Amino acid sequence: MSAVKNENMLMIPKIKLGIVIDHIPAGDGVKILEIISRYEELKDVPITLGLNYDSKKLGRKDLIKLQLEFLAPEIIQHISIVVPGVTIKAIKEYKVYSKVVVQAPKEIRNLLKCKNPNCITNLQPGIETVFVAVDENSDQVKCNYCERIFDRSELQPIIK
């Protein structure tokens, strides 16, 4: 894929079929790329990452384009946990045919590892982690088992 110069801006070309993750706050595109790279089924997918584009909504933004037809719900949920508020668009024949703005879920099951080494989820194999949002406007979650509160950003994702 080659980039096309359009007046004073370098632009990523449109894709015929794929997924566009847009309205990523500048600098957070790499976090999403990190999540994507952990999924084996996405290892061979062509990916374009654009950093620090001008944005009316955000001032500066990142952008990711994936050349695949479908993004698994689990991956979308991981993205919503790490960078809530991004827009995920499905593209067919160069046009957006569906679009969703992802928000962090109120309950997160088996997608984040509890940071408490004494939590039962870290001591007994097979117990799924469960975190619940402290409130709608907070980035904090509470472990359902040890009841400790953490910022979502400090917890590591679990990739199956």
N, C-alpha and C positions, 0 to 999 in steps of 0.2 A: 504494500500500500504506500503510495507516495502522497506527500502533503502538497497542497496547492496554495500558492501565494495569492492572496486576495487583497489588493491595495496594501494596507499597512499591517495586515494580520496574517499569521500563518495558521491555516485551518486544517483540521482532521477531515478527510473526505467522508462522505456519507457511506453507509453500509447497506447492502441490498437485503440481507437477512441477518438478524442478530439482536443483541441486547445492548442498550445504552444506559449507563448509570451516570446520571447528570445531577447538577446542583450539589456537588460534593464540596464542602468547604475546602478552600485552598490548603494543601498539605495533608488532607485526609485521604486522598486518592491512593496513596501508598499503603495506608492501613487496609483499605478494601482489597488492593492487589495482594497483600499478605494473606488475607482470608482466602481469596480465590486460589492462590498458589498452593494452599494446603489440601485442596480437594483433588484427588487422583483423577476423577473424570474430567477435570478442566486442564490437565497438564499439557495437552496438545492443541488446545484452543487458541487461535490467533487473538491476541489482545492488544489494543491500542490504549495507551495512557497519555492523557494531556494534562499538563500542570499549569496552574496560574493563569487561566484564561480570564478575560474581562467578563463580568457578570453584573447585570442590572440588579438582580435579586441579592447577590452575596458580595458584590464588590470584586472579588477574585474567586475563582472556582477551579476544581479539577473535573475531569471527565474520563470515563472508561468505556470502551467499546469492545464487546465480545462477539466473535463470529460463531454463534451457536443459536439454535432455534429456541431453546428453553433453558431457564435458570431454575434449578430445584428450589422448592420452598424453604428447605433447610438452609441453603446458602443465602437466600433473601433474608431469612430471619437473622442469620449471623451478621449480615451487613447492617440490618436495622438495629442491632444491639451495639455495634461498634460506631456507626455513623448514622444515627436516626435523622430523618428528614430528607434523605436523598430521593431523587426521582428515578425509578426504573422504568424504562420504555422498551417495549417489544417492537421490532422493526420487521416489516415484510415489504418487499418491492420498494425499498427506500422510503417508506412512509411509516409513521407511528400508528400501530393498530391497537395498542393498549398501553396505558401509563398508570403508574401507581406511586404515590409518595409513601415511603415506608416509615413507620414509627416503631420505637422500641416497644415490645410486647409487655403487658402487665405481669405475665408469668413466663419464665424462661426455664424450659425443661431440657436437661442434659446437653446444653450447649456451652456452658461455662463451668470451669473448674473452681471449686471453693478454695480460697486462699488459706483457710484455717487448717493447719496440718492435723489437728485433732478432730476435725469434722468426720462424722461417720462415713461420708461419701469418699473420704481419702483413706479410711482405715479398712473398710469392707468392700471388696470387689463386687460389682454388679448393682450397687445402689446408685440410681440416677440422681443427679443434682437437680434441685429445684430452687429458683430464686424468684422473689416477688418484688415488684417495684415498690419503693417506700412511699412515693406519691407520684402523681402524673407529671409534675414539673421538675422532678429530681432525676439525676443520673445515678442515684443510689438504689441498690437492691439488697434484699435481706435473704440470707440462706434459710431455707425452710427447716433445716435440721439443727444447725448450731446457733441459728438466730443472729449471727454476726452481720453487720451492715458494711457493704463495700461500695465503692464507686465502680460502675460497670467497666470503666477503662482499666482498672487494676486487675481484673480477672482474665485469665487465659481462656481462649476458646477451646472447646473439645471438638476435635475433628475425628469422625468415625472412620 
